[in-house]
Amino acid sequence: MKIVCIGGGHGLSHMLSAIRPHCAELTAIVATTDNGGSTGKLRNSQDVVALGDIRRCCLQLADNDSLIHQVFHHRFNGGELDGHSLGNLALLSLTQQTNSATQAVAWFNAMLGNSETILPMSDEPTDLLAVLPSGLKVFGECEIDSLAELPDYVTLSQNVNAAPGVIQAIENADMLIIGPGSLITSVMPAMLVEDIAKAVENTSACRVFIENIAKETSVIKSLDMKPVDWLEGMLGYSFCDLSISLDVLSEIVSHFNDVVKSANQQHDIEQLSTVFGEILKMPLSLETEHEQLIRADQALRVG
């Protein structure tokens, strides 16, 4: 089975670890609009896409005990490199040598010995831009995360093209996994790229949206409607066939005594793997979307 995961942040990296045992071909499409921390500093000085979430995904899939994993996981303390991750700097170097974030990520991933495919959503830098009900424009993920009120809409600061291989991966997928992660800053960015949006809307793959497992601390916590409904309203198109809420996730996991929630992890990998082990048992090709939702609901209830 070919599975494509779309998102960013810790949610995507943990999802990749969870879903890897259940598929033959795994691809991640990573949001590249982060503007905080080491990533933000590199973006400001080098005019590149956000590299931090890409690094996190690649390292999550690598052997934790390998020397190269430990080296690229290292974060400097003090001096001009304070706060920078060596993995981010390596990705920056490869990007400058290849003039392509996509190629840089492929080389970095190969150095780590990963067989999975990691793709940036775009090779072109762009940022999130939110517009508030007052008309005020708020630029950048960090600033949007700090909002006190929900935006009227969210867009990209400039239109960009999907990175090479992204559209083909979506078109060839058997299943798309969207999320989990922060709704605005992890899930939305890639879905705002015009050709990615069209591919997601038109793909024949089963599209599954996973709500954020970690409690949102951003303005999203004030939502008074289902996250999937709010997100579809913001995006302006239907992006999923099946939405898995936190309640449903908890219900599935409750049937498995060997799964223990870790307080130190935002998105528990064992829980996610258990959930998708069950989801992947469900039929993916059904006559209608309505039948698909009914059978999915029945399968989840049976557990």
C-alpha positions in Angstrom: 0.0 0.0 0.0 1.2 3.5 -0.9 0.6 6.0 1.9 1.2 9.8 1.7 1.3 11.8 5.0 0.8 15.6 4.8 1.5 17.9 7.7 4.3 19.3 9.9 5.6 19.7 13.4 5.9 16.8 15.8 2.6 15.3 14.6 3.9 14.4 11.2 7.2 13.0 12.4 5.5 10.7 14.9 2.9 9.7 12.4 5.6 8.5 10.0 7.1 6.2 12.7 3.6 4.9 13.5 2.5 4.2 10.0 5.8 2.8 8.6 5.1 -0.8 9.7 1.8 -0.8 7.9 2.7 0.1 4.3 5.1 -0.8 1.5 5.7 2.8 0.3 5.6 5.8 2.5 5.9 9.5 1.5 5.8 12.6 3.7 4.9 16.1 2.3 6.2 18.5 4.9 5.0 22.1 5.6 7.8 24.6 5.0 6.4 27.8 6.5 7.8 27.7 10.1 9.6 30.9 11.0 10.7 30.3 14.6 13.9 29.1 16.2 16.9 27.9 14.2 14.7 27.5 11.2 13.5 31.1 11.4 17.1 32.4 11.7 18.2 30.4 8.6 15.2 31.6 6.6 15.9 35.2 7.5 19.5 35.1 6.5 19.5 32.6 3.7 16.1 32.9 2.0 15.3 29.2 2.1 12.3 27.1 2.9 11.8 26.0 6.6 14.1 23.1 7.2 13.4 22.2 10.8 10.3 19.9 10.3 12.0 18.2 7.4 15.0 17.4 9.6 12.7 16.2 12.3 10.9 13.8 10.0 14.2 12.4 8.5 15.7 11.8 11.9 12.5 10.3 13.3 12.8 7.5 10.7 16.5 6.9 11.2 18.2 4.5 13.6 18.3 6.4 16.9 21.4 4.6 18.0 23.5 5.4 14.9 26.3 7.9 15.1 25.0 9.9 12.2 21.6 10.3 13.9 23.2 11.6 17.0 25.5 14.0 15.1 22.6 15.5 13.0 20.4 15.7 16.1 23.0 17.9 18.0 22.0 21.4 18.8 24.7 24.0 19.5 24.8 25.9 22.8 26.5 29.3 22.9 28.3 31.5 20.4 27.1 32.4 16.9 25.6 28.9 16.4 23.6 29.0 19.6 20.3 27.2 19.1 21.1 25.9 15.6 20.7 22.2 14.9 23.5 20.6 12.9 20.9 18.8 10.9 19.4 22.1 9.8 22.8 23.4 8.8 23.5 20.2 6.8 20.2 20.6 5.0 21.1 24.3 4.3 24.5 23.3 2.9 22.9 20.6 0.7 20.2 23.1 -0.5 22.9 25.6 -1.5 24.9 22.9 -3.3 22.0 21.5 -5.2 19.9 24.7 -5.6 16.9 22.5 -4.7 15.4 21.8 -1.3 13.8 18.6 -2.7 17.2 17.3 -3.8 18.8 18.4 -0.6 16.3 16.4 1.4 16.7 13.3 -0.7 20.5 13.4 -0.1 20.1 14.0 3.6 17.6 11.2 3.9 19.9 8.9 2.0 22.8 9.8 4.3 20.6 8.6 7.2 19.8 5.3 5.5 16.1 6.0 5.2 14.1 4.2 2.4 11.0 6.5 2.9 10.5 9.6 0.8 10.5 13.0 2.4 9.4 16.0 0.3 9.1 19.7 1.1 5.7 21.1 0.1 7.6 23.5 -2.1 11.1 24.4 -3.1 10.1 28.1 -2.9 10.0 30.0 0.3 6.7 31.4 1.5 5.0 32.2 4.8 1.5 31.9 6.4 -0.6 35.1 6.3 -3.7 35.4 8.5 -6.3 38.1 8.1 -8.4 39.0 11.2 -12.0 40.2 11.2 -10.7 43.8 11.6 -8.8 43.4 8.4 -5.4 43.4 10.2 -2.9 41.1 8.5 -0.7 38.9 10.6 2.5 37.5 9.1 4.2 34.3 10.0 3.5 31.1 12.0 4.9 32.3 15.3 2.8 35.4 15.2 -0.3 33.5 14.1 0.2 31.0 16.9 0.0 33.9 19.3 -3.4 35.3 18.1 -6.1 35.9 20.6 -9.0 35.6 18.0 -9.6 33.3 15.1 -8.7 34.7 11.7 -11.2 35.2 8.9 -8.9 33.4 6.5 -5.4 32.1 6.2 -3.3 32.2 3.0 0.3 32.0 1.8 2.3 35.2 1.6 3.1 34.3 -2.0 1.8 31.6 -4.3 4.3 28.7 -4.7 4.4 25.6 -6.8 4.5 22.1 -5.3 7.9 20.6 -5.0 8.9 18.0 -7.6 7.3 14.6 -6.9 4.6 15.9 -4.6 1.7 15.8 -7.0 2.7 12.5 -8.5 2.9 11.0 -4.9 -0.6 12.2 -4.1 -2.0 10.9 -7.4 -0.5 7.5 -7.0 -1.4 7.1 -3.3 -3.8 4.5 -2.0 -4.3 6.6 1.2 -3.6 10.1 2.3 -3.1 10.8 6.0 -3.6 14.5 6.9 -2.4 15.5 10.3 -2.3 15.2 13.3 -0.8 18.6 14.3 -1.6 22.2 14.9 -4.5 23.0 12.6 -3.3 26.3 11.2 0.5 26.0 11.4 1.1 22.3 10.7 -1.9 21.0 8.7 -2.9 24.1 6.6 0.3 25.2 4.9 0.6 22.4 2.3 -3.1 22.4 1.8 -2.9 26.0 0.7 -0.5 25.3 -2.2 -2.8 25.5 -5.2 -1.7 22.4 -7.1 -1.5 20.4 -3.9 -5.0 21.4 -3.1 -6.3 20.3 -6.5 -4.4 17.0 -6.3 -5.9 16.3 -2.8 -9.4 17.2 -3.9 -9.3 15.0 -7.0 -7.2 12.0 -5.9 -8.8 8.6 -5.8 -7.0 7.8 -2.6 -8.8 7.4 0.7 -8.3 10.6 2.5 -8.1 10.4 6.3 -7.9 13.5 8.6 -6.5 13.0 12.1 -7.4 15.7 14.6 -4.6 17.0 16.8 -3.9 14.5 19.6 -2.1 17.1 21.7 -4.3 19.8 23.2 -4.1 23.0 21.1 -2.6 25.9 22.9 -3.1 28.3 20.0 -6.2 30.3 19.1 -7.7 27.0 17.7 -8.6 26.1 21.3 -11.5 28.6 21.0 -13.1 26.7 18.1 -16.8 26.1 18.8 -17.2 23.6 15.9 -15.5 20.4 14.6 -11.9 21.1 13.5 -12.5 19.3 10.2 -15.5 21.6 9.4 -13.6 24.7 10.3 -10.7 23.7 8.2 -12.8 22.8 5.1 -14.5 26.1 5.4 -11.1 27.9 5.5 -9.7 25.9 2.6 -12.8 26.1 0.5 -12.7 22.5 -0.6 -13.4 19.0 0.7 -10.1 17.4 1.7 -11.1 14.2 3.5 -13.4 11.2 3.3 -12.9 10.2 6.9 -12.2 12.4 10.0 -10.9 10.7 13.1 -11.6 12.8 16.2 -9.8 12.6 19.5 -12.7 10.8 21.1 -12.6 8.1 18.4 -8.8 7.7 18.8 -9.2 7.3 22.5 -12.0 4.7 21.9 -9.8 2.6 19.6 -6.8 2.8 21.9 -8.9 1.8 24.9 -9.3 -1.7 23.4 -5.5 -2.3 23.5 -4.1 -2.9 27.0 -0.5 -2.9 25.8 -0.7 0.8 24.7 0.3 3.2 27.4 0.1 6.9 27.0 3.4 8.7 27.5 3.2 12.0 29.3 6.5 13.1 27.6 5.3 12.8 24.1 2.8 15.0 22.3 1.7 12.3 19.8 2.2 8.8 21.2 3.6 6.7 18.4 2.3 3.4 19.8 -1.2 4.9 19.9 -1.0 6.2 16.4 0.3 2.9 15.1 -2.5 1.0 16.8 -5.1 3.3 15.3 -3.8 3.0 11.8 -3.4 -0.7 12.1 -7.2 -0.8 12.6 -8.0 1.8 9.9 -5.9 -0.1 7.3 -8.1 -3.1 7.9 -11.0 -1.2 6.5 -11.9 -1.4 2.7 -10.5 1.6 0.8 -12.5 1.3 -2.4 -16.2 1.6 -1.8 -19.1 2.5 -4.1 -19.8 5.9 -2.5 -18.4 8.2 0.1 -21.5 7.7 2.2 -21.0 3.9 2.3 -17.4 4.4 3.1 -18.2 6.6 6.1 -20.8 4.1 7.4 -18.4 1.1 7.1 -15.6 3.1 8.7 -17.8 4.1 11.7 -18.9 0.5 12.1 -15.3 -0.8 12.0 -14.2 1.8 14.6 -17.1 0.9 16.9 -16.4 -2.8 16.7 -12.8 -2.1 17.5 
